Amino acid sequence: MSTLNSLLSRSQQRTISSHLGTVKLKLLYKATVHGFTGAAFHQRCDNQSPTVSVGYNTSGYVFGGYTRQPFSQSGQYVNDDQAFLFRLTGGKLQKYPVTNPPYALLMDGSTGPYFGNALIFVNGNSPVIYSNPGNYYNFNAAEMHGNDLNLTECEVYQVEETTELEKPWRTIIWESEKRNELMESIKTYEPTVSPVSQARVLLIGQVGAGKSSFFNSINSVFRGHVTSQAISGSSSTSLTTQFRTYSLKAGREGKPLPIVLCDTMGLEDSKGAGIDVDDISSILKGHMPDRYQFNPAAPLHAESHGYNKSPDLKDKIHCVAYVIDACKISIMPAKLEEKLETIRRKVNLLGIPQLVLLTKVDEACPLVKDDLRNIYKSGYIKDLMQEVSTRVGVPLSCVVPVKNYSGELELDLSCDILLLSAVIQMLRFVDNYFDELSDRLSSVGSNDLKSA
């Protein structure tokens, strides 16, 4: 079925929508395509609501009516105290509210939209209107349609609620050049503290939130194809049972990138399950060795095999990223929130910067599922980001939405740009950590980065 082309410009649609709330208009009926007949109109528009009907006449006037009531062919008048007629001109909408709501619309099977015997579209199965200002709607006929009753077009739109914002609230450039620029920035990044060659970022999150998938996704971008090095998937218990430090490479044979992603066992709300908060402290301070096998019943201690008793700055965590499933924010268990709060306090005490990776944004919002580039035009995603900002206790500027690769076989430009933007944000936070560390050390006149 071919797509219907709206005669209303995007600007005109926004003008109408601004009077109806956070909505968008979906074209149902177009007379020049479906026919200037009551039957064609009712076939496309019966039982649909709310709707906006728009007429275009030979003199260039654009006018119409809005109703919350679904169209039918009952032959009865229906009540609608929110109905109004209008004229569009110069980017403005002149409204003429219903004055006799019980007679707002007549459901006549032989005509198009029938507004209270005041304005009838496709009257007599012809491209004309019937106009009779008076008892039901008060309007000036010359002002509304110039007394020109001949239609060149008649359209009916369904009014649909939407979370789409008029303008994106964060700016992203969705072009391949931008992807290349982000990749190059990551490849050439150098930590500002000389003994450290790689930034270490710790991923913390609920079971199934996408920690391991995030590493796999970043790895995929730099490999040039979808890959899966870290174990990931769907499970009620953590698939990650070891502490892993993943060094990314710039391509298959490329040199290591200046960032290490540290993956942990998933957080769980029940006691004695998932990663222990004390284990997170050991990771933050650089005591935990790579491939350490987590034991929720017995956290790492100083006498454990491989325990690093004298960690260098390069062994410590320089940034923490909380990985949170966008679909589960509103149902986050209270016990899990308490765990996150405990972890956040420990991280704060160590002066480590924190951000949130909001995953599965495409599953949370249909607008984003349709096109990932709508991520910052989705009012719903913005609300989720504000909610997670409050729950986790970080500023909104520290919440970054991403979509991990899961079932895809090929890379996607928009997905890559979001993922790479998240890594850039991590590296900026790492710089903040090193700057703060350098300031602290210079204030006490010490260059001992090891003890920092």
N, C-alpha and C positions, 0 to 999 in steps of 0.2 A: 504494500500500500504506500503510495507516494506521500511525502510530507506536505502538510498544508502550510502555505506561506501566509503569514499574518500581514494584513494591510496596515495595522497599527505599528508605528515605529517603536523601538525599544524605549525611547524617551516617553512616548505617549502611554505605553504600557506601565512604565514606572509611575507616571502621573496618576493614572487610574488606581494602581495598586496602593499608592501612598494614602488613599482615602479609605482603604479596606483593611489595613493592617500589614503584617508580614506575609505577603502572598505573592503568587505568580499567576499569570493567565495562560490557560491551555485552550487552544482553538478547537472548538467542537464542530462548528457549522460555518460554511462559507457559501453564500448563495450562488456566486458565479461558478462554483464547482459542483455543488450538490443540487442546485435548483432553487428558483424563487417560488417555492411552494410550501404550504403549511405542512404537507406530508413529509417533505424532505427535512424541514426544520425539526418536526417532532421525532422523526426517526433518529436523528443525531442528538437531540437535546432533552428528550423526556427523561424524567427521574434524575436529572443532573442539577446540582445546586452547590453553593450559590453560583450565579451566572452574571455576566455582563454582556448585554446586547449592544452592538454598535452599528449605526447606519452611516453611509457615506452617500451624499447626493451630488447631482451634476454641478451644483454651484460650489462644491468643495467643502461643505460643512461636514463636521464629524460630530455625531451626537448619539445618545443611547439611553440605556436604563440598567439599573442593578436590582436584583432581587435575591433574597435568601431562599425563596420557595422553589422546589423542583417543578419543572414544567410537566403538564399532563394534557389530556384531551377530555377532561371531565365535564366541560361546559359550565363550570362553577367559578365564581369569584373566590379568591383566596386572600387571607389577611397577611399583610407584611408591613410592619411599622418601620422597617429599616430600608424599604425600597426608595429609590430616587431616580429621577431622570437627570441627564447632564448634557452639556456641550463642551467639547474640547477645543480650545483655541489658544494659540501662543504659549503652549506648555502649561496652561492652567485649565482647571476643570470647574465649570460653573454648575453647581448642583441645584436641582429643583426637587425637594423632598416630597414624598407622598403626603397629601393633606386629608385623605380619607382611607386609612389603612385597611379596613375590611374589604375595600374594593380595589386594592393595589394592583391585582392582576386578574385577568379572565383567561381561563384555560380553554381556549378555542382551537379545535383541531383543524380548522380551515385557514388559519393565518399563522404568521410568524409570532414573535413575542408581542404580547397584548397587554400594555400597561394601562389598566383602569379606564378604558374608553377615552384615554387622553392621547396615547401614542401607540399606533399599531404598525408593526413592521410586516412587510410582504403581505399587504392587505389585498384580499381577493386573489391570492395566488399570483401576484404581479409584483414587479420591482418598484413598488410605490409604498408610501406610508400614509396612514390616516392620522391627522393631527387635530386635536380638539381640547385646547387648554380650558380648564374650568374646575369642576367639582372634585376631581381626583388628584390632579397635579396642577399647580399654578406655574405657568411659564409664558414667556413672550415668544410666539411662534417665529417672528422675524429674527429675533435674537438667537433662538436655538437652531433653526435650519433655514432661515432666509425665505420661509414660505415656499421652498422648493420641495415638492413631494415626491420627486423622481429619484429612485435609488440607483446608484452604480454598483453598490455592494452592501451586503448585510452580513455581519459576523456575530457569532455567539461564542463567548469564552467561558470556560469553567474557572472559577476562582479556587485556587489550591493554596493551602498553607505551605509555607516554605521557611527554611532556616537560612536561606541565601541572603547575605548582606549585599548592599549595593556596591560597596568597594571592599577589596581585601584589606584587612587590618594589619597585616604584615606584608612587606614587599618581597616577592621572590621572582627571579628571572628564570623562566622555564625554557632555556635554550641549551643546545649541546655545548656551545662555547662556555656557558656558565658551569656546566658539569666539568669540563676540562680545566677551567680555572680553579674550581674547588679541589679537584684531584691534585693539581700542581701545588696548591697552597699546602695541602696535607703532606705531600711528598717532600717538600722543601722546608717544612717546619723544623725549627731547632729550639729545644728548651732553653730558657734564658739563664739557667744555672749550669755551668760547664761540666760538672761531674756526671750529669744526667743526660743520656742520649735518647731516651724514650719516655714519653709521658705514660703514666700508668693510671688507667681509669677502671674503677671497680663498678661492675654491674650488679645491682641488688634488686630483687623483685619477687613477686608472688610466683608460685608454680604455674607454668604455662603462659606467663606474661610476654615472653619473647626475648629473654636475655641471650641465650645461645643463638637464636635466630637473628638477632641484631648483628652479632659477630659474623655469622654466615653471610648476611646480606652485605655488610661492608666488604668482606672478603670477595664476594661475588662481583661487586662493582670494580674492584681493582684487578680481578682476574679476567674480567671481560665476559663472563658467563656465570649463570647461577650454579653455585657450588654449596656443599654442605659438609664442612669439616667438623664442626662441633655438633654433638648429638642434640637434636631438637625434635619437638613434636608435641602431641597432645597426651597428657597423662594427669591423673589426679595427684600423683606424687612426683617429686623432682626427678627428671631424667639426668640432671647433672649431679653426680655423687662425689666428684673430686673438685678441688680448687684448681682451676686451669688458668694459665696466663697465655693468651693468644697473641702472638706477634703477627701483624699483617704484612704482606709483601706486595710490592708494586709490580704485579704481574706474576706469571708462573715462575720465572727465573729471576725476578727482580730482587732488589735489595730490600731489607726490612724497612717498614715505614716507622716514623718516629712516634708511634703510639702502640701501647699494649693494652688489650682489653682483658680484664680479669673477670672470669665467670665463676659464679658461686652456686651452691645448692639453693633451691628456691625457698622463699619464705612461706611458712604455713601458719595458720592461726592457732592450731592446737599445740599444747605444751609438749615438748619432747619430740616434735616433728619439724622437719625442715632445718635450715641452718640455725645454729645457736648464735645468739647475739655476741657472746664472748669470742666466738670464732671470727666474727666480723671485726672485732677490736684487734685481733691478732693479724688479720689481713691488712687493716689500715696502717698498722705500725710496722709492717714489713717482716713479721716473724714467720708467717706461714709459707712453706715451700710449695713449689709447683707440683701438681698431681697428689697433693695431700688428700687422703680419703676421709671425707667428713663422717663424723659419728655424732648424731644429735644428742646421744646420751652422755657423751664425754668429749667436751671441747678440747682443742689443742692446749697443751701446757708446756712449760719450759723444759721438761724432760722428754717430751715427745720426739720421735725420730725425725730428723730433718729440721727441727725448730731453729730458726735463725736468731741467735741470742744478741747479735750485734748488727742489726740491719743498717745499711747505708740509705741515703736519701733516694737512690735509684730503686731500692726495694720497696719503698713505702708507696702508699696510694696518694695520687696528686689531685684526683677529682672523683667524686662519687655520682653515679647516674642511677636513679631509681627507675626501674622499668615497670610501667603500669599499663595494664590492659584497659583501653578506653571503654570497652563494653562492660567492665566490672567495677567502675569507680563507685557508682551509686549503691552497689551491694557489697562493698568492701567490709569484711567482718570487723567488728570493734576490736577484737584481740589482735588482728593484723595491723590496724591503725596504731594500737599501743606499741607493738613491736617496732613499727616504722618510727614512731616518736622517740623510742629509746635509742634506736640506731642514729637518728638525726642529732640527738643531744651529744652522743659520743663523737660523731663526725664534726659537730660544731666546736667541741672542746679542742679538737686537734687542728682547727682552722682550715679544714679541707672544704673547698667549694663543692656545692651540690646542685644537680639539675635533675629534671624529670624527662624521661623518654616516654611519651604517650604513644603506645603501639596500637595496632589494629583499628586505626581511625577509619579505614574504609569499611570495616564491618559495623562500626558504630553509627555511620551516617550515610544514607543513600546518595546524598548530593556528592559526597567525596568518593563513594564507590563508582558513581558515573564518571567522574573525572577528578583525579587526585589534585589537579590544579585548583580545585575549589576549596582546598583545605583551609585557607584563610578567608574564604567567603562564606563559610558555614558558621552561622550563629550558634548552632548546636555544639560544634566542636569547640568554639570559643568558650561557651558555657562550661563544657567539660574541663577545659584547661583551667578555667577560673576555679572550678570545684576542686580539682586535684591540687592546685596551688594552695588552696586553703587547708585541705586535708593533710597534705604532706608538710606544709609550712615553709614553702619556698615562694619567692615572687613569681608573678605570671611570666616575667621575662626569662625565667629559668625553666619554663616548661616548653619542650620541643616535640611536636608531633612527627611520627614516622610511620612508614608502612614497610614491614619486613617482607622479604621474598619468602613465599611458602610453597604454593602450588605451581608457580610460574616456571617456564623452561627458558625464557628469554628475558634479558634486562629491559627495564622501562625507564625512559629518560626522567620523567617526573619523580618516580620512586627513587632513582639514583640521587637526584638533586636534594630531596628531603633528607635522605640518609647522610649524604656528604655534609649538608648544612649542620646536621646534628654533631658530626665529628668536629667540624670547625668550631662550633660552640664549646665543645669539650676542651679543645686546645686553648681557646681564649680563657676558659676558667682555670686551666692548668697554669697559664701565664700569670693569672691573678694570684694563684697560690705561691708561685715562685717569687713574684714581686713582693708579696706580703712577707715571705720568709726572708728575703734579702733585706727588707726594711728592718725586720726584727733583729737580724744578726748584726746589721750595721749599727743599730742603736745600742747594742751591748758590746760593740767592738770586737765581735768574734767572727771568725771565718769557718767555724766548725760546723759544716753542713751535716755531718754525720749525726750529731746529737740533736739536730733540729727536729 
